[in-house]
């Protein structure tokens, strides 16, 4: 994910408690030209401060280890955000609550589709294995009836010295 061009608000927030913060993990945090940093707030206080200010777009823990106190609030556009696997920080970006619901719907649909596809694949695999087992059993289970009845009991008894 590369948001180096920025995350820009399409329309101003209504500030009527219709927004939520969505957590994005393992990111290089945006540049801090339009931000405010404090070392005294914990993450919950940071969230509350950002929520109260309609210009606040996002917040994060200012401690790069993600522990302890510290808060960064971003105002206006979020510039130069990048995905940093195994080393980035969490960034809580303000979005409309309806968009968060849309994100959850998309995730639910994807999970459902993947589940159905896996189950369908398992059913097909079971059918194939059952078909193959029946086919193999059918071939090995066939009796060669071409040699039946070639010898009668008297011939067999005579050939085996009366089965002794």
Secondary structure, 3 states (H helix, E strand, C coil): CEECCCECCCCCCCCCCCEEEEEEEEEECCCCCCEEEECCCCHHHHHHHHHHCCCEEEEECCCCCCCCCCEEEEECCECCEEECCCCCEEEEEEEEHHHHHHHHHHHHHHHHHHHHHHHHHHHHHHHHHHHHHHHHHHHHHCCCCCCCCCCCHHHHHHHCCCCC
